[in-house]
Amino acid sequence: MAMPEFDARTKELVSRMWSKKFWVVMSKGNGRDLVPYLAEHLDYLIALEAEGKVFASGPMNVPGSGDGMTILRVETEEEARAIANADPLVSKLGRTFTLHPWTVNEGQMTLTVSFSQMAVSLA
């Protein structure tokens, strides 16, 4: 898809942005039906996180829905789709998902390291 031609101010602003590409998996849950597969699902995501492929993941907090979102740090749609299809909630339970490319431009994250308490917090 061709990018629109920006004015000078917009070009300046965009040039400083992170512009990091991710893939967003929006999954539709089956409510309580996911419980028997939840530990396996979490093990799967934790393993992907250890490989550096999960940027963020978690439930949408809509009571009774089981919907979730996972943001993948992978290069291609094919890899993102393969990861989503291999999720036990998809492969064993039949959970459905949609896949969307996403570019992060704006936002903020704070990492605090307390040496005296040997603690780390993220906000």
N, CA, C and O atoms as CSV, one atom per row, in Angstrom:
chain,resi,resn,atom,element,x,y,z
A,1,MET,N,N,0.843,-1.175,0.000
A,1,MET,CA,C,0.000,0.000,0.000
A,1,MET,C,C,0.890,1.240,0.000
A,1,MET,O,O,1.801,1.359,0.820
A,2,ALA,N,N,0.628,2.139,-0.900
A,2,ALA,CA,C,1.422,3.362,-1.004
A,2,ALA,C,C,1.064,4.315,0.137
A,2,ALA,O,O,-0.102,4.467,0.503
A,3,MET,N,N,2.088,4.945,0.679
A,3,MET,CA,C,1.864,5.925,1.745
A,3,MET,C,C,1.437,7.244,1.125
A,3,MET,O,O,1.922,7.606,0.053
A,4,PRO,N,N,0.539,7.970,1.781
A,4,PRO,CA,C,0.136,9.276,1.254
A,4,PRO,C,C,1.302,10.256,1.327
A,4,PRO,O,O,2.229,10.071,2.115
A,5,GLU,N,N,1.252,11.266,0.528
A,5,GLU,CA,C,2.270,12.315,0.558
A,5,GLU,C,C,1.951,13.250,1.724
A,5,GLU,O,O,0.873,13.842,1.775
A,6,PHE,N,N,2.896,13.378,2.661
A,6,PHE,CA,C,2.687,14.200,3.842
A,6,PHE,C,C,3.252,15.599,3.639
A,6,PHE,O,O,4.169,15.811,2.847
A,7,ASP,N,N,2.676,16.556,4.382
A,7,ASP,CA,C,3.237,17.902,4.394
A,7,ASP,C,C,4.522,17.878,5.227
A,7,ASP,O,O,4.809,16.881,5.891
A,8,ALA,N,N,5.289,18.955,5.198
A,8,ALA,CA,C,6.604,19.009,5.841
A,8,ALA,C,C,6.516,18.743,7.347
A,8,ALA,O,O,7.345,18.010,7.888
A,9,ARG,N,N,5.537,19.318,8.024
A,9,ARG,CA,C,5.411,19.143,9.485
A,9,ARG,C,C,5.099,17.682,9.834
A,9,ARG,O,O,5.673,17.129,10.772
A,10,THR,N,N,4.201,17.071,9.085
A,10,THR,CA,C,3.860,15.669,9.333
A,10,THR,C,C,5.074,14.778,9.076
A,10,THR,O,O,5.341,13.859,9.851
A,11,LYS,N,N,5.813,15.041,7.994
A,11,LYS,CA,C,7.026,14.269,7.703
A,11,LYS,C,C,8.025,14.371,8.849
A,11,LYS,O,O,8.639,13.378,9.240
A,12,GLU,N,N,8.183,15.578,9.382
A,12,GLU,CA,C,9.112,15.784,10.499
A,12,GLU,C,C,8.679,14.963,11.710
A,12,GLU,O,O,9.504,14.288,12.324
A,13,LEU,N,N,7.404,15.013,12.056
A,13,LEU,CA,C,6.899,14.274,13.212
A,13,LEU,C,C,7.037,12.768,13.015
A,13,LEU,O,O,7.504,12.070,13.915
A,14,VAL,N,N,6.646,12.267,11.873
A,14,VAL,CA,C,6.689,10.835,11.583
A,14,VAL,C,C,8.128,10.323,11.555
A,14,VAL,O,O,8.385,9.184,11.946
A,15,SER,N,N,9.059,11.144,11.101
A,15,SER,CA,C,10.450,10.701,10.977
A,15,SER,C,C,11.078,10.358,12.332
A,15,SER,O,O,12.042,9.594,12.385
A,16,ARG,N,N,10.550,10.908,13.418
A,16,ARG,CA,C,11.100,10.655,14.749
A,16,ARG,C,C,10.399,9.502,15.468
A,16,ARG,O,O,10.854,9.062,16.524
A,17,MET,N,N,9.310,9.018,14.911
A,17,MET,CA,C,8.524,7.990,15.580
A,17,MET,C,C,9.192,6.626,15.500
A,17,MET,O,O,10.034,6.375,14.638
A,18,TRP,N,N,8.794,5.746,16.424
A,18,TRP,CA,C,9.363,4.411,16.514
A,18,TRP,C,C,9.072,3.603,15.263
A,18,TRP,O,O,9.972,2.949,14.736
A,19,SER,N,N,7.839,3.631,14.772
A,19,SER,CA,C,7.413,2.924,13.557
A,19,SER,C,C,7.779,1.443,13.581
A,19,SER,O,O,8.252,0.892,12.587
A,20,LYS,N,N,7.554,0.807,14.734
A,20,LYS,CA,C,7.850,-0.619,14.905
A,20,LYS,C,C,6.641,-1.434,14.449
A,20,LYS,O,O,5.511,-1.181,14.864
A,21,LYS,N,N,6.903,-2.414,13.589
A,21,LYS,CA,C,5.840,-3.251,13.034
A,21,LYS,C,C,5.590,-4.481,13.911
A,21,LYS,O,O,6.530,-5.138,14.359
A,22,PHE,N,N,4.316,-4.779,14.147
A,22,PHE,CA,C,3.883,-5.941,14.904
A,22,PHE,C,C,2.702,-6.586,14.178
A,22,PHE,O,O,2.183,-6.046,13.201
A,23,TRP,N,N,2.294,-7.748,14.674
A,23,TRP,CA,C,1.077,-8.412,14.211
A,23,TRP,C,C,0.170,-8.598,15.417
A,23,TRP,O,O,0.600,-9.114,16.448
A,24,VAL,N,N,-1.088,-8.176,15.288
A,24,VAL,CA,C,-2.058,-8.281,16.372
A,24,VAL,C,C,-3.016,-9.429,16.075
A,24,VAL,O,O,-3.652,-9.476,15.023
A,25,VAL,N,N,-3.100,-10.346,17.024
A,25,VAL,CA,C,-4.042,-11.462,16.939
A,25,VAL,C,C,-5.189,-11.144,17.894
A,25,VAL,O,O,-5.007,-11.113,19.111
A,26,MET,N,N,-6.366,-10.910,17.330
A,26,MET,CA,C,-7.573,-10.680,18.130
A,26,MET,C,C,-8.349,-11.993,18.136
A,26,MET,O,O,-8.858,-12.424,17.101
A,27,SER,N,N,-8.437,-12.624,19.303
A,27,SER,CA,C,-9.078,-13.939,19.369
A,27,SER,C,C,-10.432,-13.848,20.053
A,27,SER,O,O,-10.634,-13.077,20.992
A,28,LYS,N,N,-11.345,-14.656,19.555
A,28,LYS,CA,C,-12.700,-14.738,20.106
A,28,LYS,C,C,-12.763,-15.981,20.972
A,28,LYS,O,O,-12.583,-17.101,20.493
A,29,GLY,N,N,-13.022,-15.767,22.263
A,29,GLY,CA,C,-13.065,-16.872,23.206
A,29,GLY,C,C,-14.417,-17.542,23.274
A,29,GLY,O,O,-15.408,-17.079,22.709
A,30,ASN,N,N,-14.417,-18.638,23.981
A,30,ASN,CA,C,-15.644,-19.389,24.193
A,30,ASN,C,C,-16.033,-19.368,25.660
A,30,ASN,O,O,-16.597,-20.333,26.175
A,31,GLY,N,N,-15.732,-18.272,26.327
A,31,GLY,CA,C,-16.067,-18.171,27.744
A,31,GLY,C,C,-15.383,-19.242,28.559
A,31,GLY,O,O,-14.180,-19.462,28.420
A,32,ARG,N,N,-16.148,-19.916,29.417
A,32,ARG,CA,C,-15.593,-20.930,30.317
A,32,ARG,C,C,-15.083,-22.170,29.589
A,32,ARG,O,O,-14.347,-22.959,30.180
A,33,ASP,N,N,-15.456,-22.364,28.316
A,33,ASP,CA,C,-15.003,-23.531,27.562
A,33,ASP,C,C,-13.480,-23.585,27.443
A,33,ASP,O,O,-12.923,-24.655,27.200
A,34,LEU,N,N,-12.795,-22.449,27.610
A,34,LEU,CA,C,-11.344,-22.435,27.438
A,34,LEU,C,C,-10.598,-22.962,28.657
A,34,LEU,O,O,-9.407,-23.257,28.563
A,35,VAL,N,N,-11.263,-23.086,29.789
A,35,VAL,CA,C,-10.593,-23.458,31.037
A,35,VAL,C,C,-9.770,-24.746,30.924
A,35,VAL,O,O,-8.640,-24.758,31.412
A,36,PRO,N,N,-10.264,-25.832,30.311
A,36,PRO,CA,C,-9.458,-27.057,30.241
A,36,PRO,C,C,-8.147,-26.894,29.452
A,36,PRO,O,O,-7.216,-27.679,29.632
A,37,TYR,N,N,-8.074,-25.894,28.593
A,37,TYR,CA,C,-6.893,-25.693,27.753
A,37,TYR,C,C,-6.068,-24.477,28.166
A,37,TYR,O,O,-5.067,-24.156,27.524
A,38,LEU,N,N,-6.480,-23.809,29.224
A,38,LEU,CA,C,-5.841,-22.540,29.580
A,38,LEU,C,C,-4.371,-22.709,29.964
A,38,LEU,O,O,-3.534,-21.921,29.523
A,39,ALA,N,N,-4.036,-23.713,30.771
A,39,ALA,CA,C,-2.628,-23.920,31.163
A,39,ALA,C,C,-1.766,-24.197,29.933
A,39,ALA,O,O,-0.659,-23.670,29.823
A,40,GLU,N,N,-2.259,-25.010,29.017
A,40,GLU,CA,C,-1.506,-25.315,27.795
A,40,GLU,C,C,-1.324,-24.061,26.929
A,40,GLU,O,O,-0.259,-23.841,26.352
A,41,HIS,N,N,-2.378,-23.249,26.851
A,41,HIS,CA,C,-2.331,-21.973,26.125
A,41,HIS,C,C,-1.273,-21.054,26.745
A,41,HIS,O,O,-0.465,-20.457,26.032
A,42,LEU,N,N,-1.285,-20.948,28.071
A,42,LEU,CA,C,-0.324,-20.074,28.750
A,42,LEU,C,C,1.108,-20.590,28.584
A,42,LEU,O,O,2.026,-19.799,28.367
A,43,ASP,N,N,1.306,-21.912,28.684
A,43,ASP,CA,C,2.637,-22.480,28.440
A,43,ASP,C,C,3.118,-22.124,27.030
A,43,ASP,O,O,4.283,-21.779,26.834
A,44,TYR,N,N,2.218,-22.211,26.062
A,44,TYR,CA,C,2.555,-21.896,24.670
A,44,TYR,C,C,2.998,-20.444,24.534
A,44,TYR,O,O,4.020,-20.161,23.910
A,45,LEU,N,N,2.231,-19.526,25.116
A,45,LEU,CA,C,2.567,-18.099,25.016
A,45,LEU,C,C,3.844,-17.759,25.770
A,45,LEU,O,O,4.638,-16.938,25.311
A,46,ILE,N,N,4.046,-18.384,26.922
A,46,ILE,CA,C,5.265,-18.139,27.697
A,46,ILE,C,C,6.493,-18.610,26.921
A,46,ILE,O,O,7.535,-17.955,26.953
A,47,ALA,N,N,6.377,-19.742,26.223
A,47,ALA,CA,C,7.492,-20.229,25.389
A,47,ALA,C,C,7.764,-19.260,24.240
A,47,ALA,O,O,8.923,-18.985,23.929
A,48,LEU,N,N,6.713,-18.741,23.606
A,48,LEU,CA,C,6.886,-17.755,22.532
A,48,LEU,C,C,7.507,-16.462,23.070
A,48,LEU,O,O,8.329,-15.832,22.406
A,49,GLU,N,N,7.102,-16.082,24.278
A,49,GLU,CA,C,7.675,-14.893,24.913
A,49,GLU,C,C,9.178,-15.087,25.122
A,49,GLU,O,O,9.965,-14.174,24.872
A,50,ALA,N,N,9.576,-16.281,25.582
A,50,ALA,CA,C,10.993,-16.574,25.810
A,50,ALA,C,C,11.791,-16.532,24.504
A,50,ALA,O,O,12.987,-16.240,24.515
A,51,GLU,N,N,11.130,-16.823,23.379
A,51,GLU,CA,C,11.781,-16.749,22.065
A,51,GLU,C,C,11.808,-15.317,21.526
A,51,GLU,O,O,12.394,-15.066,20.473
A,52,GLY,N,N,11.182,-14.381,22.235
A,52,GLY,CA,C,11.142,-12.993,21.794
A,52,GLY,C,C,10.060,-12.701,20.772
A,52,GLY,O,O,10.105,-11.667,20.106
A,53,LYS,N,N,9.090,-13.593,20.635
A,53,LYS,CA,C,8.052,-13.412,19.620
A,53,LYS,C,C,6.771,-12.767,20.147
A,53,LYS,O,O,5.931,-12.338,19.356
A,54,VAL,N,N,6.607,-12.692,21.470
A,54,VAL,CA,C,5.415,-12.059,22.040
A,54,VAL,C,C,5.806,-10.722,22.650
A,54,VAL,O,O,6.632,-10.658,23.561
A,55,PHE,N,N,5.203,-9.657,22.136
A,55,PHE,CA,C,5.413,-8.326,22.692
A,55,PHE,C,C,4.502,-8.125,23.898
A,55,PHE,O,O,4.930,-7.604,24.927
A,56,ALA,N,N,3.239,-8.542,23.764
A,56,ALA,CA,C,2.265,-8.427,24.845
A,56,ALA,C,C,1.109,-9.372,24.533
A,56,ALA,O,O,0.831,-9.673,23.372
A,57,SER,N,N,0.438,-9.836,25.594
A,57,SER,CA,C,-0.696,-10.734,25.393
A,57,SER,C,C,-1.554,-10.742,26.643
A,57,SER,O,O,-1.054,-10.551,27.752
A,58,GLY,N,N,-2.842,-10.963,26.462
A,58,GLY,CA,C,-3.722,-11.088,27.615
A,58,GLY,C,C,-5.189,-11.008,27.245
A,58,GLY,O,O,-5.545,-10.744,26.096
A,59,PRO,N,N,-6.040,-11.242,28.247
A,59,PRO,CA,C,-7.484,-11.217,28.018
A,59,PRO,C,C,-8.004,-9.797,27.855
A,59,PRO,O,O,-7.386,-8.831,28.304
A,60,MET,N,N,-9.159,-9.696,27.199
A,60,MET,CA,C,-9.774,-8.394,26.971
A,60,MET,C,C,-10.615,-7.928,28.165
A,60,MET,O,O,-11.098,-6.795,28.166
A,61,ASN,N,N,-10.796,-8.765,29.160
A,61,ASN,CA,C,-11.533,-8.425,30.380
A,61,ASN,C,C,-12.980,-8.037,30.122
A,61,ASN,O,O,-13.513,-7.118,30.744
A,62,VAL,N,N,-13.602,-8.745,29.201
A,62,VAL,CA,C,-15.032,-8.620,28.954
A,62,VAL,C,C,-15.663,-9.827,29.649
A,62,VAL,O,O,-15.480,-10.957,29.194
A,63,PRO,N,N,-16.397,-9.614,30.734
A,63,PRO,CA,C,-16.910,-10.739,31.523
A,63,PRO,C,C,-17.611,-11.801,30.668
A,63,PRO,O,O,-18.506,-11.500,29.878
A,64,GLY,N,N,-17.174,-13.056,30.852
A,64,GLY,CA,C,-17.784,-14.189,30.186
A,64,GLY,C,C,-17.387,-14.413,28.740
A,64,GLY,O,O,-17.854,-15.372,28.124
A,65,SER,N,N,-16.532,-13.553,28.170
A,65,SER,CA,C,-16.254,-13.675,26.735
A,65,SER,C,C,-15.067,-14.576,26.425
A,65,SER,O,O,-15.125,-15.347,25.467
A,66,GLY,N,N,-14.007,-14.504,27.196
A,66,GLY,CA,C,-12.791,-15.244,26.870
A,66,GLY,C,C,-12.005,-14.645,25.726
A,66,GLY,O,O,-11.034,-15.252,25.275
A,67,ASP,N,N,-12.387,-13.471,25.235
A,67,ASP,CA,C,-11.668,-12.820,24.141
A,67,ASP,C,C,-10.278,-12.391,24.610
A,67,ASP,O,O,-10.074,-12.089,25.786
A,68,GLY,N,N,-9.328,-12.370,23.675
A,68,GLY,CA,C,-7.982,-11.967,24.030
A,68,GLY,C,C,-7.267,-11.301,22.877
A,68,GLY,O,O,-7.742,-11.300,21.741
A,69,MET,N,N,-6.109,-10.730,23.193
A,69,MET,CA,C,-5.289,-10.078,22.189
A,69,MET,C,C,-3.840,-10.457,22.445
A,69,MET,O,O,-3.368,-10.435,23.581
A,70,THR,N,N,-3.146,-10.804,21.372
A,70,THR,CA,C,-1.719,-11.094,21.441
A,70,THR,C,C,-1.028,-10.260,20.371
A,70,THR,O,O,-1.447,-10.243,19.213
A,71,ILE,N,N,0.028,-9.574,20.768
A,71,ILE,CA,C,0.804,-8.772,19.832
A,71,ILE,C,C,2.116,-9.503,19.595
A,71,ILE,O,O,2.926,-9.685,20.504
A,72,LEU,N,N,2.301,-9.915,18.348
A,72,LEU,CA,C,3.468,-10.709,17.978
A,72,LEU,C,C,4.557,-9.867,17.332
A,72,LEU,O,O,4.289,-8.970,16.533
A,73,ARG,N,N,5.779,-10.181,17.698
A,73,ARG,CA,C,6.963,-9.530,17.139
A,73,ARG,C,C,7.584,-10.490,16.127
A,73,ARG,O,O,8.617,-11.107,16.385
A,74,VAL,N,N,6.924,-10.603,14.957
A,74,VAL,CA,C,7.417,-11.467,13.882
A,74,VAL,C,C,7.372,-10.678,12.582
A,74,VAL,O,O,6.694,-9.654,12.494
A,75,GLU,N,N,8.086,-11.150,11.583
A,75,GLU,CA,C,8.234,-10.398,10.332
A,75,GLU,C,C,7.068,-10.545,9.363
A,75,GLU,O,O,6.675,-9.571,8.721
A,76,THR,N,N,6.516,-11.738,9.250
A,76,THR,CA,C,5.559,-11.976,8.174
A,76,THR,C,C,4.179,-12.373,8.681
A,76,THR,O,O,4.015,-12.875,9.794
A,77,GLU,N,N,3.207,-12.132,7.833
A,77,GLU,CA,C,1.839,-12.563,8.136
A,77,GLU,C,C,1.778,-14.082,8.242
A,77,GLU,O,O,1.051,-14.613,9.082
A,78,GLU,N,N,2.524,-14.779,7.410
A,78,GLU,CA,C,2.523,-16.239,7.427
A,78,GLU,C,C,2.993,-16.775,8.780
A,78,GLU,O,O,2.396,-17.703,9.326
A,79,GLU,N,N,4.058,-16.189,9.313
A,79,GLU,CA,C,4.556,-16.634,10.619
A,79,GLU,C,C,3.550,-16.303,11.716
A,79,GLU,O,O,3.302,-17.125,12.598
A,80,ALA,N,N,2.972,-15.113,11.668
A,80,ALA,CA,C,1.968,-14.730,12.662
A,80,ALA,C,C,0.768,-15.672,12.612
A,80,ALA,O,O,0.268,-16.096,13.654
A,81,ARG,N,N,0.307,-15.997,11.415
A,81,ARG,CA,C,-0.845,-16.886,11.252
A,81,ARG,C,C,-0.523,-18.300,11.757
A,81,ARG,O,O,-1.361,-18.939,12.393
A,82,ALA,N,N,0.683,-18.780,11.473
A,82,ALA,CA,C,1.088,-20.110,11.944
A,82,ALA,C,C,1.125,-20.164,13.471
A,82,ALA,O,O,0.692,-21.145,14.075
A,83,ILE,N,N,1.643,-19.105,14.086
A,83,ILE,CA,C,1.681,-19.036,15.551
A,83,ILE,C,C,0.266,-19.025,16.117
A,83,ILE,O,O,-0.023,-19.745,17.072
A,84,ALA,N,N,-0.615,-18.221,15.541
A,84,ALA,CA,C,-1.996,-18.143,16.025
A,84,ALA,C,C,-2.710,-19.481,15.853
A,84,ALA,O,O,-3.440,-19.912,16.745
A,85,ASN,N,N,-2.508,-20.133,14.724
A,85,ASN,CA,C,-3.160,-21.422,14.473
A,85,ASN,C,C,-2.658,-22.525,15.400
A,85,ASN,O,O,-3.399,-23.461,15.701
A,86,ALA,N,N,-1.405,-22.427,15.857
A,86,ALA,CA,C,-0.830,-23.445,16.733
A,86,ALA,C,C,-1.207,-23.256,18.205
A,86,ALA,O,O,-0.938,-24.132,19.026
A,87,ASP,N,N,-1.819,-22.136,18.541
A,87,ASP,CA,C,-2.274,-21.904,19.915
A,87,ASP,C,C,-3.270,-23.007,20.279
A,87,ASP,O,O,-4.218,-23.239,19.528
A,88,PRO,N,N,-3.081,-23.690,21.406
A,88,PRO,CA,C,-4.009,-24.755,21.789
A,88,PRO,C,C,-5.474,-24.328,21.847
A,88,PRO,O,O,-6.360,-25.148,21.607
A,89,LEU,N,N,-5.742,-23.076,22.158
A,89,LEU,CA,C,-7.136,-22.624,22.177
A,89,LEU,C,C,-7.719,-22.581,20.774
A,89,LEU,O,O,-8.935,-22.669,20.605
A,90,VAL,N,N,-6.867,-22.447,19.768
A,90,VAL,CA,C,-7.311,-22.486,18.370
A,90,VAL,C,C,-7.290,-23.923,17.857
A,90,VAL,O,O,-8.285,-24.414,17.323
A,91,SER,N,N,-6.147,-24.594,18.022
A,91,SER,CA,C,-5.979,-25.933,17.435
A,91,SER,C,C,-6.825,-27.005,18.113
A,91,SER,O,O,-7.238,-27.963,17.459
A,92,LYS,N,N,-7.091,-26.866,19.407
A,92,LYS,CA,C,-7.836,-27.898,20.128
A,92,LYS,C,C,-9.275,-27.492,20.451
A,92,LYS,O,O,-10.173,-28.333,20.494
A,93,LEU,N,N,-9.479,-26.213,20.674
A,93,LEU,CA,C,-10.806,-25.749,21.091
A,93,LEU,C,C,-11.592,-25.136,19.937
A,93,LEU,O,O,-12.819,-25.056,19.992
A,94,GLY,N,N,-10.892,-24.708,18.901
A,94,GLY,CA,C,-11.572,-24.102,17.764
A,94,GLY,C,C,-11.820,-22.613,17.912
A,94,GLY,O,O,-12.674,-22.048,17.229
A,95,ARG,N,N,-11.075,-21.980,18.803
A,95,ARG,CA,C,-11.184,-20.528,18.962
A,95,ARG,C,C,-10.865,-19.874,17.626
A,95,ARG,O,O,-10.004,-20.354,16.889
A,96,THR,N,N,-11.549,-18.789,17.310
A,96,THR,CA,C,-11.305,-18.069,16.071
A,96,THR,C,C,-10.494,-16.806,16.362
A,96,THR,O,O,-10.457,-16.320,17.493
A,97,PHE,N,N,-9.849,-16.288,15.321
A,97,PHE,CA,C,-9.057,-15.076,15.486
A,97,PHE,C,C,-9.035,-14.288,14.194
A,97,PHE,O,O,-9.299,-14.814,13.112
A,98,THR,N,N,-8.713,-13.016,14.335
A,98,THR,CA,C,-8.406,-12.176,13.189
A,98,THR,C,C,-6.972,-11.680,13.373
A,98,THR,O,O,-6.483,-11.558,14.496
A,99,LEU,N,N,-6.320,-11.401,12.271
A,99,LEU,CA,C,-4.921,-11.001,12.277
A,99,LEU,C,C,-4.794,-9.652,11.602
A,99,LEU,O,O,-5.324,-9.437,10.512
A,100,HIS,N,N,-4.078,-8.732,12.267
A,100,HIS,CA,C,-3.953,-7.374,11.749
A,100,HIS,C,C,-2.502,-6.899,11.852
A,100,HIS,O,O,-1.880,-7.075,12.899
A,101,PRO,N,N,-1.950,-6.302,10.793
A,101,PRO,CA,C,-0.647,-5.644,10.924
A,101,PRO,C,C,-0.835,-4.368,11.742
A,101,PRO,O,O,-1.876,-3.717,11.652
A,102,TRP,N,N,0.168,-4.014,12.535
A,102,TRP,CA,C,0.059,-2.838,13.398
A,102,TRP,C,C,1.421,-2.172,13.489
A,102,TRP,O,O,2.436,-2.845,13.667
A,103,THR,N,N,1.443,-0.871,13.367
A,103,THR,CA,C,2.664,-0.092,13.522
A,103,THR,C,C,2.528,0.774,14.762
A,103,THR,O,O,1.580,1.550,14.880
A,104,VAL,N,N,3.471,0.643,15.685
A,104,VAL,CA,C,3.465,1.455,16.904
A,104,VAL,C,C,4.284,2.707,16.633
A,104,VAL,O,O,5.477,2.634,16.336
A,105,ASN,N,N,3.633,3.845,16.740
A,105,ASN,CA,C,4.295,5.133,16.560
A,105,ASN,C,C,4.393,5.916,17.865
A,105,ASN,O,O,5.442,6.474,18.186
A,106,GLU,N,N,3.300,5.953,18.607
A,106,GLU,CA,C,3.244,6.773,19.815
A,106,GLU,C,C,3.033,5.880,21.034
A,106,GLU,O,O,2.537,4.759,20.924
A,107,GLY,N,N,3.415,6.397,22.189
A,107,GLY,CA,C,3.213,5.697,23.454
A,107,GLY,C,C,4.395,5.944,24.372
A,107,GLY,O,O,5.358,6.621,24.011
A,108,GLN,N,N,4.301,5.383,25.560
A,108,GLN,CA,C,5.368,5.573,26.532
A,108,GLN,C,C,5.400,4.382,27.482
A,108,GLN,O,O,4.364,3.797,27.797
A,109,MET,N,N,6.594,4.032,27.932
A,109,MET,CA,C,6.779,2.957,28.887
A,109,MET,C,C,7.870,3.412,29.843
A,109,MET,O,O,8.855,4.021,29.426
A,110,THR,N,N,7.692,3.116,31.122
A,110,THR,CA,C,8.689,3.491,32.119
A,110,THR,C,C,9.190,2.235,32.823
A,110,THR,O,O,8.396,1.432,33.314
A,111,LEU,N,N,10.486,2.073,32.868
A,111,LEU,CA,C,11.122,0.971,33.564
A,111,LEU,C,C,11.874,1.556,34.756
A,111,LEU,O,O,12.712,2.444,34.596
A,112,THR,N,N,11.566,1.048,35.959
A,112,THR,CA,C,12.234,1.514,37.165
A,112,THR,C,C,13.014,0.359,37.765
A,112,THR,O,O,12.457,-0.709,38.019
A,113,VAL,N,N,14.301,0.571,37.992
A,113,VAL,CA,C,15.149,-0.426,38.624
A,113,VAL,C,C,15.590,0.145,39.970
A,113,VAL,O,O,16.231,1.195,40.033
A,114,SER,N,N,15.237,-0.564,41.044
A,114,SER,CA,C,15.627,-0.149,42.390
A,114,SER,C,C,16.758,-1.058,42.857
A,114,SER,O,O,16.531,-2.226,43.173
A,115,PHE,N,N,17.966,-0.526,42.901
A,115,PHE,CA,C,19.125,-1.330,43.279
A,115,PHE,C,C,19.046,-1.785,44.737
A,115,PHE,O,O,19.358,-2.935,45.046
A,116,SER,N,N,18.627,-0.882,45.637
A,116,SER,CA,C,18.608,-1.231,47.067
A,116,SER,C,C,17.560,-2.296,47.384
A,116,SER,O,O,17.722,-3.063,48.333
A,117,GLN,N,N,16.505,-2.345,46.606
A,117,GLN,CA,C,15.444,-3.338,46.833
A,117,GLN,C,C,15.544,-4.521,45.880
A,117,GLN,O,O,14.770,-5.472,45.987
A,118,MET,N,N,16.496,-4.469,44.943
A,118,MET,CA,C,16.636,-5.487,43.907
A,118,MET,C,C,15.289,-5.759,43.255
A,118,MET,O,O,14.848,-6.901,43.134
A,119,ALA,N,N,14.647,-4.663,42.837
A,119,ALA,CA,C,13.307,-4.770,42.255
A,119,ALA,C,C,13.254,-4.018,40.937
A,119,ALA,O,O,13.974,-3.043,40.718
A,120,VAL,N,N,12.376,-4.503,40.066
A,120,VAL,CA,C,12.143,-3.871,38.774
A,120,VAL,C,C,10.641,-3.712,38.621
A,120,VAL,O,O,9.875,-4.621,38.939
A,121,SER,N,N,10.222,-2.543,38.129
A,121,SER,CA,C,8.798,-2.351,37.848
A,121,SER,C,C,8.647,-1.682,36.481
A,121,SER,O,O,9.510,-0.932,36.024
A,122,LEU,N,N,7.542,-1.982,35.867
A,122,LEU,CA,C,7.247,-1.464,34.546
A,122,LEU,C,C,5.900,-0.755,34.619
A,122,LEU,O,O,4.928,-1.304,35.140
A,123,ALA,N,N,5.848,0.462,34.096
A,123,ALA,CA,C,4.587,1.212,34.133
A,123,ALA,C,C,4.349,1.860,32.784
A,123,ALA,O,O,3.341,2.541,32.595
